[in-house]
Amino acid sequence: YQSSNPSTNNLPDRHEQLTLNNVKYYDYEKYDKRGEPIPVEMTSAAGRFSWENNCLVFISIYGGYRATPILPYGITQWDSTHKVLVIDGTIIQMGDLVETSGMFTETPLNKKGVCWDYPYIVGIGTMGGIKVLESEKDLSYQP
């Protein structure tokens, strides 16, 4: 896959990353006092990314819940022309079934602005990798 607009040139300013953009990011690297990365515990997220109403949305396969995805800053590329995500080297087309680490929370009432209209937020993680799957039979977790 060759992006028509490379990611690092398109990353928002860190101060704008959670409020002003159609695609949301988080700083995925947290450090301890020695400067070592701290592992972040997450649950799993399985679903599909979609582009709706000029916003990126994650649709969970477990109940169809729509959530504003928060993507790892610095390792995510977003090709706005072709609507393709590349997260930590994994190419994701809109509608692809993906499984990854992630955590759903309710969208806080004080979150206002572009693309905060969904009832949930999902932090998309990379621990264990991001998998693009052929079908729901390939999921590691079967409810």
QUIMOVEN-V519277 format. One record per backbone hydrogen bond with DSSP energy under -0.5 kcal/mol. CO is the residue of the C=O (numbers start at 1). NH is the residue of the N-H. E is the energy in kcal/mol with one decimal. If there is no record, write none. Layout:
co & nh & e
CO & NH & E
CO & NH & E
//
This chain:
co & nh & e
1 & 3 & -0.6
6 & 10 & -0.7
7 & 10 & -1.9
7 & 11 & -0.9
13 & 16 & -1.6
13 & 17 & -1.0
16 & 19 & -1.4
16 & 20 & -1.7
16 & 21 & -0.6
17 & 25 & -1.3
19 & 114 & -0.7
22 & 56 & -1.6
24 & 71 & -2.4
26 & 28 & -1.0
26 & 73 & -3.9
28 & 30 & -0.7
30 & 38 & -2.9
32 & 35 & -1.8
36 & 32 & -2.6
37 & 39 & -0.5
39 & 41 & -0.6
43 & 102 & -4.2
45 & 100 & -2.4
46 & 61 & -2.3
46 & 62 & -0.5
47 & 98 & -3.0
48 & 59 & -3.1
49 & 95 & -2.4
50 & 52 & -0.7
50 & 57 & -2.7
52 & 55 & -1.4
55 & 52 & -2.6
57 & 50 & -2.6
58 & 60 & -0.6
58 & 67 & -2.2
59 & 48 & -2.1
60 & 64 & -0.9
61 & 63 & -1.2
65 & 60 & -2.7
66 & 120 & -0.8
67 & 58 & -2.8
67 & 69 & -0.7
68 & 122 & -2.2
69 & 24 & -0.7
69 & 71 & -0.6
70 & 124 & -2.6
71 & 26 & -2.7
72 & 75 & -1.1
75 & 88 & -3.1
77 & 86 & -2.4
78 & 80 & -0.9
79 & 83 & -1.5
79 & 84 & -1.3
83 & 94 & -0.9
84 & 79 & -2.8
85 & 92 & -3.4
86 & 77 & -3.1
86 & 88 & -0.6
87 & 90 & -2.1
89 & 91 & -0.5
90 & 87 & -2.2
92 & 85 & -2.6
93 & 96 & -2.2
96 & 49 & -0.6
96 & 98 & -0.5
97 & 133 & -2.8
98 & 47 & -2.1
99 & 131 & -2.8
100 & 45 & -3.2
101 & 125 & -3.0
102 & 43 & -0.8
103 & 123 & -2.2
105 & 121 & -3.0
108 & 111 & -1.8
110 & 112 & -0.9
113 & 116 & -1.2
119 & 107 & -2.4
120 & 68 & -2.8
121 & 105 & -2.5
122 & 70 & -2.9
122 & 124 & -0.7
123 & 103 & -1.2
123 & 125 & -0.6
126 & 129 & -2.4
131 & 99 & -2.2
131 & 133 & -0.6
133 & 97 & -0.6
135 & 138 & -1.6
136 & 139 & -1.4
140 & 142 & -0.5
141 & 143 & -0.6
//
